């Protein structure tokens, strides 16, 4: 069975970033509905999305909630660097830092995941 790791790197500050996170969530939902193994990770500036998407008033909150059980976590290093560590923790999304404070993409690849970035 195929495995997909969706990594959100897009920032929250542009419409382009909004489009990328919307596509990431849609892709995660599609994999989930097809019963593929899927995991979602927020990394880099993408860690800012966790707090934004957790807001019930956000236009993509329902999309986020529909795949939240597939969210493996957010980069611990980047969440601190972008000042959103507390927001991530409050949302219930785990902080990840297997490789120098960052999520390990090598681990995902070794586990058979195809890494897709948005």
C-alpha positions in Angstrom: 0.0 0.0 0.0 1.4 3.4 -0.9 2.4 5.8 1.8 2.5 9.6 1.5 4.1 12.1 3.8 2.8 15.6 3.2 5.1 18.4 4.4 3.7 21.9 4.6 6.4 24.5 4.2 4.2 27.4 2.9 4.0 30.6 5.0 0.7 32.1 6.1 1.4 35.6 4.7 0.4 35.2 1.0 -2.6 33.9 -1.0 -0.1 31.5 -2.7 0.7 30.1 0.8 -3.1 29.7 1.5 -3.4 27.9 -1.8 -0.6 25.5 -0.9 -1.9 24.6 2.5 -5.4 24.1 1.0 -3.9 21.7 -1.6 -1.9 19.9 1.2 -5.1 19.4 3.2 -7.0 18.3 0.2 -4.3 15.8 -0.8 -4.2 14.4 2.8 -8.0 14.0 2.7 -7.8 12.2 -0.6 -5.1 9.7 0.6 -7.1 9.2 3.8 -10.3 8.5 2.0 -8.5 6.0 -0.3 -7.3 4.2 2.8 -3.6 5.0 2.0 -1.2 5.6 4.8 -0.7 9.4 5.1 1.0 11.6 7.5 1.0 15.4 7.6 3.9 17.5 9.0 4.2 21.2 9.3 7.8 22.4 8.9 9.6 25.8 8.4 7.2 28.7 8.0 4.5 26.1 7.6 4.4 25.7 11.4 2.5 29.0 11.5 -0.5 27.2 9.9 -1.2 25.0 12.9 -2.5 27.9 15.0 -4.3 29.5 12.1 -6.1 26.3 11.0 -7.0 25.5 14.6 -9.2 28.6 14.8 -12.8 27.5 14.2 -13.3 30.8 12.3 -10.7 30.0 9.7 -12.1 29.1 6.3 -10.1 25.8 6.2 -10.6 24.8 9.8 -13.0 22.0 8.9 -10.6 20.7 6.3 -7.8 20.7 8.9 -10.1 19.0 11.5 -11.0 16.3 8.9 -7.3 15.2 8.6 -6.0 16.2 12.0 -5.8 12.6 13.0 -3.2 12.2 10.2 -1.1 15.1 11.4 2.1 13.6 12.9 3.4 17.0 14.1 5.2 20.2 13.6 8.9 21.0 13.6 10.0 21.9 17.1 12.9 24.0 16.0 10.9 25.9 13.4 7.9 26.4 15.8 10.3 28.1 18.2 12.0 30.1 15.5 8.7 31.4 14.1 7.3 32.1 17.5 4.4 29.7 17.4 5.5 26.9 19.7 2.8 27.7 22.3 0.1 27.8 19.6 1.2 24.4 18.2 1.1 22.9 21.7 -2.3 24.4 22.5 -3.7 22.9 19.3 -2.7 19.4 20.4 -0.2 19.0 17.5 2.9 17.3 18.7 6.3 19.0 18.3 8.8 16.8 16.4 12.6 17.0 16.5 14.2 13.7 15.6 17.0 15.2 13.6 18.7 18.3 15.1 15.4 19.6 16.3 13.6 19.0 12.9 11.4 16.1 11.7 13.4 13.4 10.1 12.6 13.1 6.4 15.2 10.3 6.1 13.1 8.3 8.7 10.0 8.8 6.6 11.7 7.7 3.4 13.2 4.6 5.2 9.7 3.7 6.3 8.5 3.8 2.6 6.8 7.2 2.5 6.9 9.3 -0.6 7.5 12.9 0.6 5.3 15.5 -1.0 6.0 19.2 -0.2 3.6 22.1 -0.3 
